[in-house]
């Protein structure tokens, strides 16, 4: 199966589902980032890195990147 057929054949989530999931994940990232900002030392940098990852995943969910669909397909199969 060629690459263009894979992209067009995948199912898309509705906009509301992507917004709720993405905003929720970004909210978690902001919460962790704020609490990490209040810490000092190594735990601060670790929490801020986790927060950046969560915000990035939320953004990917909202923008519906194809990589997110690959993860969704893997979870549905198991």
Buried (B, 14 or more C-beta within 10 A) or exposed (E): EEEEEEEEEEEEBEEEEBEEBBEEBBEBBBEBBEBBEEEEEEEBEEBBEBBBEBBEBBBBBBEBEEEBBEEBEEEEEE
